[in-house]
Amino acid sequence: YQFKILSDRLRELAYLNAGIRLTLTDRREILESGEFKSETYYSEEGLKEFVSFINKSKEALIGDVIHIVTEKQGIPVAMTYNSSYTENVYSYVNNINTIEGGTHLAGFRRGLTRTLKKYATDTKALEKAKVEITGDDFREGLTAVISIKVAEPQFEGQTKTKLGNNEVIGAVD
């Protein structure tokens, strides 16, 4: 077992499950104090703190992390923007990291694009720019975490890296 791998996973689980305290003790390594190497993970605010942790080495464009819980099914999403040009979105289903995304991530992206486009149109923010904005433009510098719970998840492939349940698109969107 590698302490770093287990440590990273337990930290991730603490963020995904706010209010749960997880402790990792490595009895193979004794510190100078005579105690075993040990780390405790706990998150009061969950995804909001997770996004702050992911974004800590970047220049934030928003003062605080946006935390939303959807009306349908109570799906939590936390997000913020930074000065980079890369999209950094982590998606989870039942605490499993879906690194290839899936229907929940597609729903999030669709909802984000539609909402920001509508806001830009309503406020006439794009009239002077005379350019067509796409979903990729709205995701530049985005750091987000979405975590859903699905009773019967249908993953594509053996590695569970992509969710295939169509019913979650609308709930996240």
MODELLER restraints for C-alpha pairs under 7 A, 6 or more apart:
rsr = mdl.restraints
at = mdl.atoms
rsr.add(forms.Gaussian(group=physical.xy_distance, feature=features.Distance(at['CA:7:A'], at['CA:24:A']), mean=6.98, stdev=0.5))
rsr.add(forms.Gaussian(group=physical.xy_distance, feature=features.Distance(at['CA:10:A'], at['CA:22:A']), mean=6.71, stdev=0.5))
rsr.add(forms.Gaussian(group=physical.xy_distance, feature=features.Distance(at['CA:10:A'], at['CA:41:A']), mean=6.88, stdev=0.5))
rsr.add(forms.Gaussian(group=physical.xy_distance, feature=features.Distance(at['CA:11:A'], at['CA:41:A']), mean=5.54, stdev=0.5))
rsr.add(forms.Gaussian(group=physical.xy_distance, feature=features.Distance(at['CA:13:A'], at['CA:95:A']), mean=6.96, stdev=0.5))
rsr.add(forms.Gaussian(group=physical.xy_distance, feature=features.Distance(at['CA:14:A'], at['CA:20:A']), mean=6.08, stdev=0.5))
rsr.add(forms.Gaussian(group=physical.xy_distance, feature=features.Distance(at['CA:14:A'], at['CA:21:A']), mean=6.71, stdev=0.5))
rsr.add(forms.Gaussian(group=physical.xy_distance, feature=features.Distance(at['CA:14:A'], at['CA:22:A']), mean=6.77, stdev=0.5))
rsr.add(forms.Gaussian(group=physical.xy_distance, feature=features.Distance(at['CA:14:A'], at['CA:41:A']), mean=5.91, stdev=0.5))
rsr.add(forms.Gaussian(group=physical.xy_distance, feature=features.Distance(at['CA:14:A'], at['CA:42:A']), mean=5.37, stdev=0.5))
rsr.add(forms.Gaussian(group=physical.xy_distance, feature=features.Distance(at['CA:14:A'], at['CA:43:A']), mean=5.77, stdev=0.5))
rsr.add(forms.Gaussian(group=physical.xy_distance, feature=features.Distance(at['CA:15:A'], at['CA:43:A']), mean=5.47, stdev=0.5))
rsr.add(forms.Gaussian(group=physical.xy_distance, feature=features.Distance(at['CA:15:A'], at['CA:46:A']), mean=4.32, stdev=0.5))
rsr.add(forms.Gaussian(group=physical.xy_distance, feature=features.Distance(at['CA:15:A'], at['CA:47:A']), mean=5.69, stdev=0.5))
rsr.add(forms.Gaussian(group=physical.xy_distance, feature=features.Distance(at['CA:15:A'], at['CA:49:A']), mean=6.90, stdev=0.5))
rsr.add(forms.Gaussian(group=physical.xy_distance, feature=features.Distance(at['CA:15:A'], at['CA:50:A']), mean=5.59, stdev=0.5))
rsr.add(forms.Gaussian(group=physical.xy_distance, feature=features.Distance(at['CA:16:A'], at['CA:46:A']), mean=5.67, stdev=0.5))
rsr.add(forms.Gaussian(group=physical.xy_distance, feature=features.Distance(at['CA:16:A'], at['CA:47:A']), mean=6.09, stdev=0.5))
rsr.add(forms.Gaussian(group=physical.xy_distance, feature=features.Distance(at['CA:16:A'], at['CA:95:A']), mean=6.77, stdev=0.5))
rsr.add(forms.Gaussian(group=physical.xy_distance, feature=features.Distance(at['CA:17:A'], at['CA:46:A']), mean=6.25, stdev=0.5))
rsr.add(forms.Gaussian(group=physical.xy_distance, feature=features.Distance(at['CA:18:A'], at['CA:43:A']), mean=5.19, stdev=0.5))
rsr.add(forms.Gaussian(group=physical.xy_distance, feature=features.Distance(at['CA:18:A'], at['CA:44:A']), mean=5.35, stdev=0.5))
rsr.add(forms.Gaussian(group=physical.xy_distance, feature=features.Distance(at['CA:18:A'], at['CA:45:A']), mean=5.88, stdev=0.5))
rsr.add(forms.Gaussian(group=physical.xy_distance, feature=features.Distance(at['CA:18:A'], at['CA:46:A']), mean=4.36, stdev=0.5))
rsr.add(forms.Gaussian(group=physical.xy_distance, feature=features.Distance(at['CA:19:A'], at['CA:42:A']), mean=6.58, stdev=0.5))
rsr.add(forms.Gaussian(group=physical.xy_distance, feature=features.Distance(at['CA:19:A'], at['CA:43:A']), mean=5.83, stdev=0.5))
rsr.add(forms.Gaussian(group=physical.xy_distance, feature=features.Distance(at['CA:19:A'], at['CA:44:A']), mean=5.24, stdev=0.5))
rsr.add(forms.Gaussian(group=physical.xy_distance, feature=features.Distance(at['CA:20:A'], at['CA:42:A']), mean=6.04, stdev=0.5))
rsr.add(forms.Gaussian(group=physical.xy_distance, feature=features.Distance(at['CA:21:A'], at['CA:40:A']), mean=6.92, stdev=0.5))
rsr.add(forms.Gaussian(group=physical.xy_distance, feature=features.Distance(at['CA:21:A'], at['CA:41:A']), mean=5.70, stdev=0.5))
rsr.add(forms.Gaussian(group=physical.xy_distance, feature=features.Distance(at['CA:21:A'], at['CA:42:A']), mean=4.70, stdev=0.5))
rsr.add(forms.Gaussian(group=physical.xy_distance, feature=features.Distance(at['CA:22:A'], at['CA:40:A']), mean=5.64, stdev=0.5))
rsr.add(forms.Gaussian(group=physical.xy_distance, feature=features.Distance(at['CA:22:A'], at['CA:41:A']), mean=5.12, stdev=0.5))
rsr.add(forms.Gaussian(group=physical.xy_distance, feature=features.Distance(at['CA:22:A'], at['CA:42:A']), mean=6.56, stdev=0.5))
rsr.add(forms.Gaussian(group=physical.xy_distance, feature=features.Distance(at['CA:23:A'], at['CA:39:A']), mean=5.72, stdev=0.5))
rsr.add(forms.Gaussian(group=physical.xy_distance, feature=features.Distance(at['CA:23:A'], at['CA:40:A']), mean=4.21, stdev=0.5))
rsr.add(forms.Gaussian(group=physical.xy_distance, feature=features.Distance(at['CA:23:A'], at['CA:41:A']), mean=6.20, stdev=0.5))
rsr.add(forms.Gaussian(group=physical.xy_distance, feature=features.Distance(at['CA:24:A'], at['CA:38:A']), mean=5.51, stdev=0.5))
rsr.add(forms.Gaussian(group=physical.xy_distance, feature=features.Distance(at['CA:24:A'], at['CA:39:A']), mean=5.33, stdev=0.5))
rsr.add(forms.Gaussian(group=physical.xy_distance, feature=features.Distance(at['CA:24:A'], at['CA:40:A']), mean=6.30, stdev=0.5))
rsr.add(forms.Gaussian(group=physical.xy_distance, feature=features.Distance(at['CA:25:A'], at['CA:36:A']), mean=6.58, stdev=0.5))
rsr.add(forms.Gaussian(group=physical.xy_distance, feature=features.Distance(at['CA:25:A'], at['CA:37:A']), mean=5.79, stdev=0.5))
rsr.add(forms.Gaussian(group=physical.xy_distance, feature=features.Distance(at['CA:25:A'], at['CA:38:A']), mean=4.17, stdev=0.5))
rsr.add(forms.Gaussian(group=physical.xy_distance, feature=features.Distance(at['CA:25:A'], at['CA:39:A']), mean=6.57, stdev=0.5))
rsr.add(forms.Gaussian(group=physical.xy_distance, feature=features.Distance(at['CA:26:A'], at['CA:36:A']), mean=6.10, stdev=0.5))
rsr.add(forms.Gaussian(group=physical.xy_distance, feature=features.Distance(at['CA:26:A'], at['CA:37:A']), mean=5.26, stdev=0.5))
rsr.add(forms.Gaussian(group=physical.xy_distance, feature=features.Distance(at['CA:26:A'], at['CA:38:A']), mean=6.13, stdev=0.5))
rsr.add(forms.Gaussian(group=physical.xy_distance, feature=features.Distance(at['CA:27:A'], at['CA:36:A']), mean=5.40, stdev=0.5))
rsr.add(forms.Gaussian(group=physical.xy_distance, feature=features.Distance(at['CA:27:A'], at['CA:37:A']), mean=6.89, stdev=0.5))
rsr.add(forms.Gaussian(group=physical.xy_distance, feature=features.Distance(at['CA:29:A'], at['CA:36:A']), mean=5.81, stdev=0.5))
rsr.add(forms.Gaussian(group=physical.xy_distance, feature=features.Distance(at['CA:29:A'], at['CA:37:A']), mean=5.83, stdev=0.5))
rsr.add(forms.Gaussian(group=physical.xy_distance, feature=features.Distance(at['CA:30:A'], at['CA:36:A']), mean=4.50, stdev=0.5))
rsr.add(forms.Gaussian(group=physical.xy_distance, feature=features.Distance(at['CA:30:A'], at['CA:37:A']), mean=6.06, stdev=0.5))
rsr.add(forms.Gaussian(group=physical.xy_distance, feature=features.Distance(at['CA:31:A'], at['CA:37:A']), mean=6.13, stdev=0.5))
rsr.add(forms.Gaussian(group=physical.xy_distance, feature=features.Distance(at['CA:47:A'], at['CA:78:A']), mean=5.68, stdev=0.5))
rsr.add(forms.Gaussian(group=physical.xy_distance, feature=features.Distance(at['CA:47:A'], at['CA:145:A']), mean=6.49, stdev=0.5))
rsr.add(forms.Gaussian(group=physical.xy_distance, feature=features.Distance(at['CA:48:A'], at['CA:65:A']), mean=6.08, stdev=0.5))
rsr.add(forms.Gaussian(group=physical.xy_distance, feature=features.Distance(at['CA:48:A'], at['CA:67:A']), mean=6.07, stdev=0.5))
rsr.add(forms.Gaussian(group=physical.xy_distance, feature=features.Distance(at['CA:48:A'], at['CA:78:A']), mean=5.36, stdev=0.5))
rsr.add(forms.Gaussian(group=physical.xy_distance, feature=features.Distance(at['CA:51:A'], at['CA:78:A']), mean=6.54, stdev=0.5))
rsr.add(forms.Gaussian(group=physical.xy_distance, feature=features.Distance(at['CA:51:A'], at['CA:79:A']), mean=6.43, stdev=0.5))
rsr.add(forms.Gaussian(group=physical.xy_distance, feature=features.Distance(at['CA:51:A'], at['CA:143:A']), mean=6.61, stdev=0.5))
rsr.add(forms.Gaussian(group=physical.xy_distance, feature=features.Distance(at['CA:51:A'], at['CA:144:A']), mean=6.16, stdev=0.5))
rsr.add(forms.Gaussian(group=physical.xy_distance, feature=features.Distance(at['CA:51:A'], at['CA:145:A']), mean=6.51, stdev=0.5))
rsr.add(forms.Gaussian(group=physical.xy_distance, feature=features.Distance(at['CA:55:A'], at['CA:143:A']), mean=6.83, stdev=0.5))
rsr.add(forms.Gaussian(group=physical.xy_distance, feature=features.Distance(at['CA:58:A'], at['CA:82:A']), mean=6.26, stdev=0.5))
rsr.add(forms.Gaussian(group=physical.xy_distance, feature=features.Distance(at['CA:59:A'], at['CA:82:A']), mean=5.38, stdev=0.5))
rsr.add(forms.Gaussian(group=physical.xy_distance, feature=features.Distance(at['CA:59:A'], at['CA:83:A']), mean=5.64, stdev=0.5))
rsr.add(forms.Gaussian(group=physical.xy_distance, feature=features.Distance(at['CA:60:A'], at['CA:81:A']), mean=6.10, stdev=0.5))
rsr.add(forms.Gaussian(group=physical.xy_distance, feature=features.Distance(at['CA:60:A'], at['CA:82:A']), mean=4.26, stdev=0.5))
rsr.add(forms.Gaussian(group=physical.xy_distance, feature=features.Distance(at['CA:60:A'], at['CA:83:A']), mean=6.45, stdev=0.5))
rsr.add(forms.Gaussian(group=physical.xy_distance, feature=features.Distance(at['CA:61:A'], at['CA:81:A']), mean=5.46, stdev=0.5))
rsr.add(forms.Gaussian(group=physical.xy_distance, feature=features.Distance(at['CA:61:A'], at['CA:82:A']), mean=4.92, stdev=0.5))
rsr.add(forms.Gaussian(group=physical.xy_distance, feature=features.Distance(at['CA:61:A'], at['CA:83:A']), mean=6.34, stdev=0.5))
rsr.add(forms.Gaussian(group=physical.xy_distance, feature=features.Distance(at['CA:62:A'], at['CA:80:A']), mean=6.37, stdev=0.5))
rsr.add(forms.Gaussian(group=physical.xy_distance, feature=features.Distance(at['CA:62:A'], at['CA:81:A']), mean=6.16, stdev=0.5))
rsr.add(forms.Gaussian(group=physical.xy_distance, feature=features.Distance(at['CA:65:A'], at['CA:78:A']), mean=6.60, stdev=0.5))
rsr.add(forms.Gaussian(group=physical.xy_distance, feature=features.Distance(at['CA:65:A'], at['CA:79:A']), mean=5.73, stdev=0.5))
rsr.add(forms.Gaussian(group=physical.xy_distance, feature=features.Distance(at['CA:65:A'], at['CA:80:A']), mean=5.14, stdev=0.5))
rsr.add(forms.Gaussian(group=physical.xy_distance, feature=features.Distance(at['CA:66:A'], at['CA:78:A']), mean=5.50, stdev=0.5))
rsr.add(forms.Gaussian(group=physical.xy_distance, feature=features.Distance(at['CA:66:A'], at['CA:79:A']), mean=5.19, stdev=0.5))
rsr.add(forms.Gaussian(group=physical.xy_distance, feature=features.Distance(at['CA:66:A'], at['CA:80:A']), mean=6.05, stdev=0.5))
rsr.add(forms.Gaussian(group=physical.xy_distance, feature=features.Distance(at['CA:67:A'], at['CA:77:A']), mean=5.83, stdev=0.5))
rsr.add(forms.Gaussian(group=physical.xy_distance, feature=features.Distance(at['CA:67:A'], at['CA:78:A']), mean=4.31, stdev=0.5))
rsr.add(forms.Gaussian(group=physical.xy_distance, feature=features.Distance(at['CA:67:A'], at['CA:79:A']), mean=6.56, stdev=0.5))
rsr.add(forms.Gaussian(group=physical.xy_distance, feature=features.Distance(at['CA:68:A'], at['CA:76:A']), mean=5.70, stdev=0.5))
rsr.add(forms.Gaussian(group=physical.xy_distance, feature=features.Distance(at['CA:68:A'], at['CA:77:A']), mean=5.20, stdev=0.5))
rsr.add(forms.Gaussian(group=physical.xy_distance, feature=features.Distance(at['CA:68:A'], at['CA:78:A']), mean=6.21, stdev=0.5))
rsr.add(forms.Gaussian(group=physical.xy_distance, feature=features.Distance(at['CA:69:A'], at['CA:75:A']), mean=5.21, stdev=0.5))
rsr.add(forms.Gaussian(group=physical.xy_distance, feature=features.Distance(at['CA:69:A'], at['CA:76:A']), mean=4.24, stdev=0.5))
rsr.add(forms.Gaussian(group=physical.xy_distance, feature=features.Distance(at['CA:69:A'], at['CA:77:A']), mean=6.22, stdev=0.5))
rsr.add(forms.Gaussian(group=physical.xy_distance, feature=features.Distance(at['CA:70:A'], at['CA:76:A']), mean=6.42, stdev=0.5))
rsr.add(forms.Gaussian(group=physical.xy_distance, feature=features.Distance(at['CA:70:A'], at['CA:172:A']), mean=6.87, stdev=0.5))
rsr.add(forms.Gaussian(group=physical.xy_distance, feature=features.Distance(at['CA:72:A'], at['CA:171:A']), mean=5.43, stdev=0.5))
rsr.add(forms.Gaussian(group=physical.xy_distance, feature=features.Distance(at['CA:73:A'], at['CA:171:A']), mean=6.71, stdev=0.5))
rsr.add(forms.Gaussian(group=physical.xy_distance, feature=features.Distance(at['CA:75:A'], at['CA:147:A']), mean=6.86, stdev=0.5))
rsr.add(forms.Gaussian(group=physical.xy_distance, feature=features.Distance(at['CA:75:A'], at['CA:148:A']), mean=5.68, stdev=0.5))
rsr.add(forms.Gaussian(group=physical.xy_distance, feature=features.Distance(at['CA:75:A'], at['CA:172:A']), mean=6.82, stdev=0.5))
rsr.add(forms.Gaussian(group=physical.xy_distance, feature=features.Distance(at['CA:76:A'], at['CA:146:A']), mean=6.25, stdev=0.5))
rsr.add(forms.Gaussian(group=physical.xy_distance, feature=features.Distance(at['CA:76:A'], at['CA:147:A']), mean=6.16, stdev=0.5))
rsr.add(forms.Gaussian(group=physical.xy_distance, feature=features.Distance(at['CA:77:A'], at['CA:145:A']), mean=5.83, stdev=0.5))
rsr.add(forms.Gaussian(group=physical.xy_distance, feature=features.Distance(at['CA:77:A'], at['CA:146:A']), mean=4.61, stdev=0.5))
rsr.add(forms.Gaussian(group=physical.xy_distance, feature=features.Distance(at['CA:77:A'], at['CA:147:A']), mean=6.79, stdev=0.5))
rsr.add(forms.Gaussian(group=physical.xy_distance, feature=features.Distance(at['CA:78:A'], at['CA:144:A']), mean=5.54, stdev=0.5))
rsr.add(forms.Gaussian(group=physical.xy_distance, feature=features.Distance(at['CA:78:A'], at['CA:145:A']), mean=5.45, stdev=0.5))
rsr.add(forms.Gaussian(group=physical.xy_distance, feature=features.Distance(at['CA:78:A'], at['CA:146:A']), mean=6.71, stdev=0.5))
rsr.add(forms.Gaussian(group=physical.xy_distance, feature=features.Distance(at['CA:79:A'], at['CA:143:A']), mean=5.55, stdev=0.5))
rsr.add(forms.Gaussian(group=physical.xy_distance, feature=features.Distance(at['CA:79:A'], at['CA:144:A']), mean=4.07, stdev=0.5))
rsr.add(forms.Gaussian(group=physical.xy_distance, feature=features.Distance(at['CA:79:A'], at['CA:145:A']), mean=6.51, stdev=0.5))
rsr.add(forms.Gaussian(group=physical.xy_distance, feature=features.Distance(at['CA:80:A'], at['CA:142:A']), mean=5.93, stdev=0.5))
rsr.add(forms.Gaussian(group=physical.xy_distance, feature=features.Distance(at['CA:80:A'], at['CA:143:A']), mean=5.44, stdev=0.5))
rsr.add(forms.Gaussian(group=physical.xy_distance, feature=features.Distance(at['CA:80:A'], at['CA:144:A']), mean=6.49, stdev=0.5))
rsr.add(forms.Gaussian(group=physical.xy_distance, feature=features.Distance(at['CA:81:A'], at['CA:141:A']), mean=5.17, stdev=0.5))
rsr.add(forms.Gaussian(group=physical.xy_distance, feature=features.Distance(at['CA:81:A'], at['CA:142:A']), mean=4.56, stdev=0.5))
rsr.add(forms.Gaussian(group=physical.xy_distance, feature=features.Distance(at['CA:81:A'], at['CA:143:A']), mean=5.94, stdev=0.5))
rsr.add(forms.Gaussian(group=physical.xy_distance, feature=features.Distance(at['CA:82:A'], at['CA:141:A']), mean=4.87, stdev=0.5))
rsr.add(forms.Gaussian(group=physical.xy_distance, feature=features.Distance(at['CA:82:A'], at['CA:142:A']), mean=6.49, stdev=0.5))
rsr.add(forms.Gaussian(group=physical.xy_distance, feature=features.Distance(at['CA:83:A'], at['CA:141:A']), mean=5.81, stdev=0.5))
rsr.add(forms.Gaussian(group=physical.xy_distance, feature=features.Distance(at['CA:84:A'], at['CA:141:A']), mean=4.82, stdev=0.5))
rsr.add(forms.Gaussian(group=physical.xy_distance, feature=features.Distance(at['CA:85:A'], at['CA:140:A']), mean=4.71, stdev=0.5))
rsr.add(forms.Gaussian(group=physical.xy_distance, feature=features.Distance(at['CA:85:A'], at['CA:141:A']), mean=4.79, stdev=0.5))
rsr.add(forms.Gaussian(group=physical.xy_distance, feature=features.Distance(at['CA:86:A'], at['CA:140:A']), mean=5.36, stdev=0.5))
rsr.add(forms.Gaussian(group=physical.xy_distance, feature=features.Distance(at['CA:86:A'], at['CA:141:A']), mean=5.18, stdev=0.5))
rsr.add(forms.Gaussian(group=physical.xy_distance, feature=features.Distance(at['CA:87:A'], at['CA:139:A']), mean=5.66, stdev=0.5))
rsr.add(forms.Gaussian(group=physical.xy_distance, feature=features.Distance(at['CA:87:A'], at['CA:140:A']), mean=5.42, stdev=0.5))
rsr.add(forms.Gaussian(group=physical.xy_distance, feature=features.Distance(at['CA:87:A'], at['CA:141:A']), mean=5.44, stdev=0.5))
rsr.add(forms.Gaussian(group=physical.xy_distance, feature=features.Distance(at['CA:87:A'], at['CA:142:A']), mean=5.01, stdev=0.5))
rsr.add(forms.Gaussian(group=physical.xy_distance, feature=features.Distance(at['CA:87:A'], at['CA:143:A']), mean=6.32, stdev=0.5))
rsr.add(forms.Gaussian(group=physical.xy_distance, feature=features.Distance(at['CA:88:A'], at['CA:142:A']), mean=5.96, stdev=0.5))
rsr.add(forms.Gaussian(group=physical.xy_distance, feature=features.Distance(at['CA:88:A'], at['CA:143:A']), mean=4.66, stdev=0.5))
rsr.add(forms.Gaussian(group=physical.xy_distance, feature=features.Distance(at['CA:88:A'], at['CA:144:A']), mean=6.47, stdev=0.5))
rsr.add(forms.Gaussian(group=physical.xy_distance, feature=features.Distance(at['CA:89:A'], at['CA:143:A']), mean=5.51, stdev=0.5))
rsr.add(forms.Gaussian(group=physical.xy_distance, feature=features.Distance(at['CA:89:A'], at['CA:144:A']), mean=4.65, stdev=0.5))
rsr.add(forms.Gaussian(group=physical.xy_distance, feature=features.Distance(at['CA:89:A'], at['CA:145:A']), mean=5.75, stdev=0.5))
rsr.add(forms.Gaussian(group=physical.xy_distance, feature=features.Distance(at['CA:90:A'], at['CA:144:A']), mean=6.28, stdev=0.5))
rsr.add(forms.Gaussian(group=physical.xy_distance, feature=features.Distance(at['CA:90:A'], at['CA:145:A']), mean=4.78, stdev=0.5))
rsr.add(forms.Gaussian(group=physical.xy_distance, feature=features.Distance(at['CA:90:A'], at['CA:146:A']), mean=6.44, stdev=0.5))
rsr.add(forms.Gaussian(group=physical.xy_distance, feature=features.Distance(at['CA:91:A'], at['CA:97:A']), mean=6.01, stdev=0.5))
rsr.add(forms.Gaussian(group=physical.xy_distance, feature=features.Distance(at['CA:91:A'], at['CA:98:A']), mean=5.59, stdev=0.5))
rsr.add(forms.Gaussian(group=physical.xy_distance, feature=features.Distance(at['CA:91:A'], at['CA:99:A']), mean=6.85, stdev=0.5))
rsr.add(forms.Gaussian(group=physical.xy_distance, feature=features.Distance(at['CA:91:A'], at['CA:101:A']), mean=6.19, stdev=0.5))
rsr.add(forms.Gaussian(group=physical.xy_distance, feature=features.Distance(at['CA:91:A'], at['CA:105:A']), mean=6.62, stdev=0.5))
rsr.add(forms.Gaussian(group=physical.xy_distance, feature=features.Distance(at['CA:91:A'], at['CA:145:A']), mean=5.81, stdev=0.5))
rsr.add(forms.Gaussian(group=physical.xy_distance, feature=features.Distance(at['CA:91:A'], at['CA:146:A']), mean=4.90, stdev=0.5))
rsr.add(forms.Gaussian(group=physical.xy_distance, feature=features.Distance(at['CA:91:A'], at['CA:147:A']), mean=5.91, stdev=0.5))
rsr.add(forms.Gaussian(group=physical.xy_distance, feature=features.Distance(at['CA:92:A'], at['CA:98:A']), mean=5.38, stdev=0.5))
rsr.add(forms.Gaussian(group=physical.xy_distance, feature=features.Distance(at['CA:92:A'], at['CA:146:A']), mean=6.22, stdev=0.5))
rsr.add(forms.Gaussian(group=physical.xy_distance, feature=features.Distance(at['CA:92:A'], at['CA:147:A']), mean=4.58, stdev=0.5))
rsr.add(forms.Gaussian(group=physical.xy_distance, feature=features.Distance(at['CA:92:A'], at['CA:148:A']), mean=6.27, stdev=0.5))
rsr.add(forms.Gaussian(group=physical.xy_distance, feature=features.Distance(at['CA:93:A'], at['CA:147:A']), mean=5.88, stdev=0.5))
rsr.add(forms.Gaussian(group=physical.xy_distance, feature=features.Distance(at['CA:93:A'], at['CA:148:A']), mean=5.02, stdev=0.5))
rsr.add(forms.Gaussian(group=physical.xy_distance, feature=features.Distance(at['CA:93:A'], at['CA:149:A']), mean=5.67, stdev=0.5))
rsr.add(forms.Gaussian(group=physical.xy_distance, feature=features.Distance(at['CA:93:A'], at['CA:150:A']), mean=6.81, stdev=0.5))
rsr.add(forms.Gaussian(group=physical.xy_distance, feature=features.Distance(at['CA:94:A'], at['CA:148:A']), mean=6.26, stdev=0.5))
rsr.add(forms.Gaussian(group=physical.xy_distance, feature=features.Distance(at['CA:94:A'], at['CA:149:A']), mean=4.84, stdev=0.5))
rsr.add(forms.Gaussian(group=physical.xy_distance, feature=features.Distance(at['CA:94:A'], at['CA:150:A']), mean=6.56, stdev=0.5))
rsr.add(forms.Gaussian(group=physical.xy_distance, feature=features.Distance(at['CA:97:A'], at['CA:161:A']), mean=6.78, stdev=0.5))
rsr.add(forms.Gaussian(group=physical.xy_distance, feature=features.Distance(at['CA:98:A'], at['CA:160:A']), mean=6.59, stdev=0.5))
rsr.add(forms.Gaussian(group=physical.xy_distance, feature=features.Distance(at['CA:98:A'], at['CA:161:A']), mean=4.14, stdev=0.5))
rsr.add(forms.Gaussian(group=physical.xy_distance, feature=features.Distance(at['CA:98:A'], at['CA:162:A']), mean=5.22, stdev=0.5))
rsr.add(forms.Gaussian(group=physical.xy_distance, feature=features.Distance(at['CA:98:A'], at['CA:163:A']), mean=6.96, stdev=0.5))
rsr.add(forms.Gaussian(group=physical.xy_distance, feature=features.Distance(at['CA:99:A'], at['CA:161:A']), mean=5.26, stdev=0.5))
rsr.add(forms.Gaussian(group=physical.xy_distance, feature=features.Distance(at['CA:99:A'], at['CA:162:A']), mean=6.85, stdev=0.5))
rsr.add(forms.Gaussian(group=physical.xy_distance, feature=features.Distance(at['CA:100:A'], at['CA:161:A']), mean=5.27, stdev=0.5))
rsr.add(forms.Gaussian(group=physical.xy_distance, feature=features.Distance(at['CA:100:A'], at['CA:162:A']), mean=4.99, stdev=0.5))
rsr.add(forms.Gaussian(group=physical.xy_distance, feature=features.Distance(at['CA:101:A'], at['CA:161:A']), mean=6.90, stdev=0.5))
rsr.add(forms.Gaussian(group=physical.xy_distance, feature=features.Distance(at['CA:101:A'], at['CA:162:A']), mean=5.05, stdev=0.5))
rsr.add(forms.Gaussian(group=physical.xy_distance, feature=features.Distance(at['CA:101:A'], at['CA:163:A']), mean=6.56, stdev=0.5))
rsr.add(forms.Gaussian(group=physical.xy_distance, feature=features.Distance(at['CA:102:A'], at['CA:162:A']), mean=4.74, stdev=0.5))
rsr.add(forms.Gaussian(group=physical.xy_distance, feature=features.Distance(at['CA:102:A'], at['CA:163:A']), mean=4.38, stdev=0.5))
rsr.add(forms.Gaussian(group=physical.xy_distance, feature=features.Distance(at['CA:102:A'], at['CA:164:A']), mean=5.92, stdev=0.5))
rsr.add(forms.Gaussian(group=physical.xy_distance, feature=features.Distance(at['CA:103:A'], at['CA:163:A']), mean=5.87, stdev=0.5))
rsr.add(forms.Gaussian(group=physical.xy_distance, feature=features.Distance(at['CA:103:A'], at['CA:164:A']), mean=5.78, stdev=0.5))
rsr.add(forms.Gaussian(group=physical.xy_distance, feature=features.Distance(at['CA:103:A'], at['CA:165:A']), mean=6.34, stdev=0.5))
rsr.add(forms.Gaussian(group=physical.xy_distance, feature=features.Distance(at['CA:103:A'], at['CA:166:A']), mean=6.15, stdev=0.5))
rsr.add(forms.Gaussian(group=physical.xy_distance, feature=features.Distance(at['CA:103:A'], at['CA:168:A']), mean=6.47, stdev=0.5))
rsr.add(forms.Gaussian(group=physical.xy_distance, feature=features.Distance(at['CA:103:A'], at['CA:169:A']), mean=5.46, stdev=0.5))
rsr.add(forms.Gaussian(group=physical.xy_distance, feature=features.Distance(at['CA:104:A'], at['CA:168:A']), mean=5.60, stdev=0.5))
rsr.add(forms.Gaussian(group=physical.xy_distance, feature=features.Distance(at['CA:104:A'], at['CA:169:A']), mean=5.34, stdev=0.5))
rsr.add(forms.Gaussian(group=physical.xy_distance, feature=features.Distance(at['CA:104:A'], at['CA:172:A']), mean=6.17, stdev=0.5))
rsr.add(forms.Gaussian(group=physical.xy_distance, feature=features.Distance(at['CA:106:A'], at['CA:169:A']), mean=6.72, stdev=0.5))
rsr.add(forms.Gaussian(group=physical.xy_distance, feature=features.Distance(at['CA:107:A'], at['CA:169:A']), mean=4.31, stdev=0.5))
rsr.add(forms.Gaussian(group=physical.xy_distance, feature=features.Distance(at['CA:107:A'], at['CA:170:A']), mean=6.36, stdev=0.5))
rsr.add(forms.Gaussian(group=physical.xy_distance, feature=features.Distance(at['CA:107:A'], at['CA:172:A']), mean=5.30, stdev=0.5))
rsr.add(forms.Gaussian(group=physical.xy_distance, feature=features.Distance(at['CA:107:A'], at['CA:173:A']), mean=4.44, stdev=0.5))
rsr.add(forms.Gaussian(group=physical.xy_distance, feature=features.Distance(at['CA:108:A'], at['CA:172:A']), mean=5.51, stdev=0.5))
rsr.add(forms.Gaussian(group=physical.xy_distance, feature=features.Distance(at['CA:108:A'], at['CA:173:A']), mean=5.24, stdev=0.5))
rsr.add(forms.Gaussian(group=physical.xy_distance, feature=features.Distance(at['CA:110:A'], at['CA:173:A']), mean=6.25, stdev=0.5))
rsr.add(forms.Gaussian(group=physical.xy_distance, feature=features.Distance(at['CA:111:A'], at['CA:173:A']), mean=4.40, stdev=0.5))
rsr.add(forms.Gaussian(group=physical.xy_distance, feature=features.Distance(at['CA:113:A'], at['CA:135:A']), mean=5.16, stdev=0.5))
rsr.add(forms.Gaussian(group=physical.xy_distance, feature=features.Distance(at['CA:113:A'], at['CA:138:A']), mean=6.53, stdev=0.5))
rsr.add(forms.Gaussian(group=physical.xy_distance, feature=features.Distance(at['CA:120:A'], at['CA:126:A']), mean=6.20, stdev=0.5))
rsr.add(forms.Gaussian(group=physical.xy_distance, feature=features.Distance(at['CA:153:A'], at['CA:165:A']), mean=6.44, stdev=0.5))
rsr.add(forms.Gaussian(group=physical.xy_distance, feature=features.Distance(at['CA:154:A'], at['CA:163:A']), mean=6.03, stdev=0.5))
rsr.add(forms.Gaussian(group=physical.xy_distance, feature=features.Distance(at['CA:154:A'], at['CA:164:A']), mean=5.33, stdev=0.5))
rsr.add(forms.Gaussian(group=physical.xy_distance, feature=features.Distance(at['CA:154:A'], at['CA:165:A']), mean=5.61, stdev=0.5))
rsr.add(forms.Gaussian(group=physical.xy_distance, feature=features.Distance(at['CA:155:A'], at['CA:162:A']), mean=5.60, stdev=0.5))
rsr.add(forms.Gaussian(group=physical.xy_distance, feature=features.Distance(at['CA:155:A'], at['CA:163:A']), mean=4.55, stdev=0.5))
rsr.add(forms.Gaussian(group=physical.xy_distance, feature=features.Distance(at['CA:155:A'], at['CA:164:A']), mean=5.44, stdev=0.5))
rsr.add(forms.Gaussian(group=physical.xy_distance, feature=features.Distance(at['CA:156:A'], at['CA:162:A']), mean=5.47, stdev=0.5))
rsr.add(forms.Gaussian(group=physical.xy_distance, feature=features.Distance(at['CA:156:A'], at['CA:163:A']), mean=6.17, stdev=0.5))
rsr.add(forms.Gaussian(group=physical.xy_distance, feature=features.Distance(at['CA:156:A'], at['CA:164:A']), mean=6.10, stdev=0.5))
